[in-house]
């Protein structure tokens, strides 16, 4: 004959954290860093296991650099729309350097003083009129 526990439908227990009385089935087990610390707490005192406490428990591979990187040459190969392919003068028309960014003021950041660059970050806006009629 196996030993089993009673159902505990009407069993009363105390919360290990606040000390208030609850039904035993309402209490939950506290887990810290994936370990059961054998505390039963009420729903108000319960807090789930904090994932940030598990830092260092699992190996994480997060490489930040490339092995044997190569310089970007697409700007000179396909990024200029110059008529003479022997020169590197012209405006960006493709390649990996077509994206422009800038702020303070919004617009092209030409801190190197390059000539022939087109500012595609100009903002345009309009102000119109609204007529409201009520009955």
TIKEZA-789877 format. One record per residue (C-alpha): x, z, y; residue number from 1; chain. Coordinates in nm, 4 decimals. Last residue first. Layout:
N
<px: X pz: Z py: Y fiti: NUM zaba: A>
...
***
This chain:
135
<px: -2.5265 pz: -3.6048 py: 7.2643 fiti: 135 zaba: A>
<px: -2.1517 pz: -3.5954 py: 7.3077 fiti: 134 zaba: A>
<px: -1.9104 pz: -3.8728 py: 7.3988 fiti: 133 zaba: A>
<px: -1.5335 pz: -3.8544 py: 7.3649 fiti: 132 zaba: A>
<px: -1.3126 pz: -4.1362 py: 7.4920 fiti: 131 zaba: A>
<px: -0.9506 pz: -4.1354 py: 7.3828 fiti: 130 zaba: A>
<px: -0.6771 pz: -4.3119 py: 7.5771 fiti: 129 zaba: A>
<px: -0.3369 pz: -4.4188 py: 7.4476 fiti: 128 zaba: A>
<px: 0.0233 pz: -4.3024 py: 7.4502 fiti: 127 zaba: A>
<px: 0.2740 pz: -4.5154 py: 7.2659 fiti: 126 zaba: A>
<px: 0.5937 pz: -4.4578 py: 7.0730 fiti: 125 zaba: A>
<px: 0.9244 pz: -4.6189 py: 6.9827 fiti: 124 zaba: A>
<px: 1.2265 pz: -4.4394 py: 6.8410 fiti: 123 zaba: A>
<px: 1.5625 pz: -4.6130 py: 6.8241 fiti: 122 zaba: A>
<px: 1.7380 pz: -4.5638 py: 6.4933 fiti: 121 zaba: A>
<px: 1.8343 pz: -4.9254 py: 6.4265 fiti: 120 zaba: A>
<px: 2.1295 pz: -4.9170 py: 6.6669 fiti: 119 zaba: A>
<px: 2.3275 pz: -5.2338 py: 6.6075 fiti: 118 zaba: A>
<px: 2.7037 pz: -5.2056 py: 6.5809 fiti: 117 zaba: A>
<px: 2.9077 pz: -5.4784 py: 6.7480 fiti: 116 zaba: A>
<px: 3.1881 pz: -5.2576 py: 6.8761 fiti: 115 zaba: A>
<px: 3.3197 pz: -4.9413 py: 6.7168 fiti: 114 zaba: A>
<px: 3.3649 pz: -4.6407 py: 6.9469 fiti: 113 zaba: A>
<px: 3.4674 pz: -4.4001 py: 6.6692 fiti: 112 zaba: A>
<px: 3.1890 pz: -4.1532 py: 6.7582 fiti: 111 zaba: A>
<px: 2.9237 pz: -4.4214 py: 6.7209 fiti: 110 zaba: A>
<px: 2.6377 pz: -4.1952 py: 6.6155 fiti: 109 zaba: A>
<px: 2.3407 pz: -4.4322 py: 6.6354 fiti: 108 zaba: A>
<px: 2.0249 pz: -4.2700 py: 6.7568 fiti: 107 zaba: A>
<px: 1.8595 pz: -3.9370 py: 6.8126 fiti: 106 zaba: A>
<px: 2.0444 pz: -3.7494 py: 7.0853 fiti: 105 zaba: A>
<px: 2.1499 pz: -3.5045 py: 6.9443 fiti: 104 zaba: A>
<px: 2.1034 pz: -3.6740 py: 6.6095 fiti: 103 zaba: A>
<px: 2.2369 pz: -3.9653 py: 6.4072 fiti: 102 zaba: A>
<px: 2.2104 pz: -4.1587 py: 6.0864 fiti: 101 zaba: A>
<px: 2.2513 pz: -4.5194 py: 5.9825 fiti: 100 zaba: A>
<px: 2.2306 pz: -4.6569 py: 5.6287 fiti: 99 zaba: A>
<px: 2.3871 pz: -5.0015 py: 5.5886 fiti: 98 zaba: A>
<px: 2.7105 pz: -4.8616 py: 5.4558 fiti: 97 zaba: A>
<px: 2.6634 pz: -4.9239 py: 5.0840 fiti: 96 zaba: A>
<px: 2.6545 pz: -5.2987 py: 5.1077 fiti: 95 zaba: A>
<px: 2.4324 pz: -5.4928 py: 5.3397 fiti: 94 zaba: A>
<px: 2.4128 pz: -5.6437 py: 5.6863 fiti: 93 zaba: A>
<px: 2.6521 pz: -5.4338 py: 5.8926 fiti: 92 zaba: A>
<px: 2.7517 pz: -5.6154 py: 6.2122 fiti: 91 zaba: A>
<px: 3.0570 pz: -5.8315 py: 6.2544 fiti: 90 zaba: A>
<px: 3.4322 pz: -5.8109 py: 6.2610 fiti: 89 zaba: A>
<px: 3.6271 pz: -5.7889 py: 5.9381 fiti: 88 zaba: A>
<px: 3.7954 pz: -6.1233 py: 5.9804 fiti: 87 zaba: A>
<px: 3.8953 pz: -6.3616 py: 5.7003 fiti: 86 zaba: A>
<px: 3.5318 pz: -6.4217 py: 5.6058 fiti: 85 zaba: A>
<px: 3.4669 pz: -6.5979 py: 5.9402 fiti: 84 zaba: A>
<px: 3.0959 pz: -6.6126 py: 6.0165 fiti: 83 zaba: A>
<px: 3.0686 pz: -6.2348 py: 6.0110 fiti: 82 zaba: A>
<px: 2.7645 pz: -6.0807 py: 5.8444 fiti: 81 zaba: A>
<px: 2.9425 pz: -5.7681 py: 5.7328 fiti: 80 zaba: A>
<px: 2.8620 pz: -5.5431 py: 5.4375 fiti: 79 zaba: A>
<px: 2.9318 pz: -5.7675 py: 5.1428 fiti: 78 zaba: A>
<px: 3.3029 pz: -5.7439 py: 5.0692 fiti: 77 zaba: A>
<px: 3.4330 pz: -5.5301 py: 5.3558 fiti: 76 zaba: A>
<px: 3.1585 pz: -5.2701 py: 5.3278 fiti: 75 zaba: A>
<px: 3.1557 pz: -5.2920 py: 4.9476 fiti: 74 zaba: A>
<px: 3.5109 pz: -5.1549 py: 4.9284 fiti: 73 zaba: A>
<px: 3.4278 pz: -4.7901 py: 4.8809 fiti: 72 zaba: A>
<px: 3.7418 pz: -4.6104 py: 4.7676 fiti: 71 zaba: A>
<px: 3.7880 pz: -4.5299 py: 4.3984 fiti: 70 zaba: A>
<px: 3.7572 pz: -4.1913 py: 4.2313 fiti: 69 zaba: A>
<px: 3.9786 pz: -4.0993 py: 3.9338 fiti: 68 zaba: A>
<px: 3.7743 pz: -3.8039 py: 3.8012 fiti: 67 zaba: A>
<px: 3.4771 pz: -3.7308 py: 4.0218 fiti: 66 zaba: A>
<px: 3.4196 pz: -3.3917 py: 4.1818 fiti: 65 zaba: A>
<px: 3.1507 pz: -3.1224 py: 4.1696 fiti: 64 zaba: A>
<px: 3.0987 pz: -3.0644 py: 3.7991 fiti: 63 zaba: A>
<px: 2.8156 pz: -2.8255 py: 3.7106 fiti: 62 zaba: A>
<px: 2.8647 pz: -2.6963 py: 3.3573 fiti: 61 zaba: A>
<px: 2.6760 pz: -2.3737 py: 3.3046 fiti: 60 zaba: A>
<px: 2.7586 pz: -2.1302 py: 3.0264 fiti: 59 zaba: A>
<px: 2.4857 pz: -1.8731 py: 2.9830 fiti: 58 zaba: A>
<px: 2.5002 pz: -1.4976 py: 3.0458 fiti: 57 zaba: A>
<px: 2.6849 pz: -1.5369 py: 3.3744 fiti: 56 zaba: A>
<px: 2.3712 pz: -1.5160 py: 3.5837 fiti: 55 zaba: A>
<px: 2.0905 pz: -1.3447 py: 3.3910 fiti: 54 zaba: A>
<px: 2.0074 pz: -1.1055 py: 3.6728 fiti: 53 zaba: A>
<px: 1.8921 pz: -1.4053 py: 3.8772 fiti: 52 zaba: A>
<px: 1.6182 pz: -1.4713 py: 3.6195 fiti: 51 zaba: A>
<px: 1.4357 pz: -1.1458 py: 3.7095 fiti: 50 zaba: A>
<px: 1.2346 pz: -1.0205 py: 3.4109 fiti: 49 zaba: A>
<px: 0.8703 pz: -0.9865 py: 3.5075 fiti: 48 zaba: A>
<px: 0.7432 pz: -0.6969 py: 3.7185 fiti: 47 zaba: A>
<px: 0.4868 pz: -0.4477 py: 3.5955 fiti: 46 zaba: A>
<px: 0.3991 pz: -0.1507 py: 3.8174 fiti: 45 zaba: A>
<px: 0.0469 pz: -0.2683 py: 3.9069 fiti: 44 zaba: A>
<px: -0.0244 pz: -0.3937 py: 3.5509 fiti: 43 zaba: A>
<px: 0.0682 pz: -0.0516 py: 3.4066 fiti: 42 zaba: A>
<px: 0.4081 pz: 0.0197 py: 3.2562 fiti: 41 zaba: A>
<px: 0.5476 pz: 0.0728 py: 2.9066 fiti: 40 zaba: A>
<px: 0.9211 pz: 0.1298 py: 2.8965 fiti: 39 zaba: A>
<px: 1.1292 pz: 0.0511 py: 2.5887 fiti: 38 zaba: A>
<px: 1.4197 pz: -0.1174 py: 2.7739 fiti: 37 zaba: A>
<px: 1.3590 pz: -0.4541 py: 2.6002 fiti: 36 zaba: A>
<px: 1.6600 pz: -0.6729 py: 2.6772 fiti: 35 zaba: A>
<px: 1.6368 pz: -1.0242 py: 2.8298 fiti: 34 zaba: A>
<px: 1.8262 pz: -0.9068 py: 3.1396 fiti: 33 zaba: A>
<px: 1.5656 pz: -0.6328 py: 3.1963 fiti: 32 zaba: A>
<px: 1.2370 pz: -0.6376 py: 3.0021 fiti: 31 zaba: A>
<px: 0.9520 pz: -0.3931 py: 3.0788 fiti: 30 zaba: A>
<px: 0.6758 pz: -0.3717 py: 2.8163 fiti: 29 zaba: A>
<px: 0.3136 pz: -0.3935 py: 2.9263 fiti: 28 zaba: A>
<px: 0.0383 pz: -0.1349 py: 2.9418 fiti: 27 zaba: A>
<px: -0.3242 pz: -0.2514 py: 2.9272 fiti: 26 zaba: A>
<px: -0.3557 pz: -0.2032 py: 2.5476 fiti: 25 zaba: A>
<px: -0.2675 pz: 0.1665 py: 2.5847 fiti: 24 zaba: A>
<px: -0.5620 pz: 0.2234 py: 2.8175 fiti: 23 zaba: A>
<px: -0.4432 pz: 0.3668 py: 3.1451 fiti: 22 zaba: A>
<px: -0.3443 pz: 0.7031 py: 3.2940 fiti: 21 zaba: A>
<px: -0.1184 pz: 0.7191 py: 3.5976 fiti: 20 zaba: A>
<px: 0.2449 pz: 0.8282 py: 3.5635 fiti: 19 zaba: A>
<px: 0.3901 pz: 0.5760 py: 3.8110 fiti: 18 zaba: A>
<px: 0.6788 pz: 0.4346 py: 3.6058 fiti: 17 zaba: A>
<px: 0.6221 pz: 0.5304 py: 3.2422 fiti: 16 zaba: A>
<px: 0.2496 pz: 0.4543 py: 3.2720 fiti: 15 zaba: A>
<px: 0.0590 pz: 0.7128 py: 3.0744 fiti: 14 zaba: A>
<px: -0.1369 pz: 0.6357 py: 2.7588 fiti: 13 zaba: A>
<px: -0.4987 pz: 0.6370 py: 2.6364 fiti: 12 zaba: A>
<px: -0.6129 pz: 0.5027 py: 2.2989 fiti: 11 zaba: A>
<px: -0.9688 pz: 0.3660 py: 2.2840 fiti: 10 zaba: A>
<px: -0.9035 pz: 0.0374 py: 2.1085 fiti: 9 zaba: A>
<px: -0.5891 pz: 0.1718 py: 1.9437 fiti: 8 zaba: A>
<px: -0.6082 pz: -0.0570 py: 1.6398 fiti: 7 zaba: A>
<px: -0.4351 pz: 0.1946 py: 1.4167 fiti: 6 zaba: A>
<px: -0.0927 pz: 0.1031 py: 1.2871 fiti: 5 zaba: A>
<px: -0.0131 pz: -0.0261 py: 0.9444 fiti: 4 zaba: A>
<px: 0.1536 pz: 0.1154 py: 0.6365 fiti: 3 zaba: A>
<px: 0.1519 pz: -0.1053 py: 0.3317 fiti: 2 zaba: A>
<px: 0.0000 pz: 0.0000 py: 0.0000 fiti: 1 zaba: A>
***
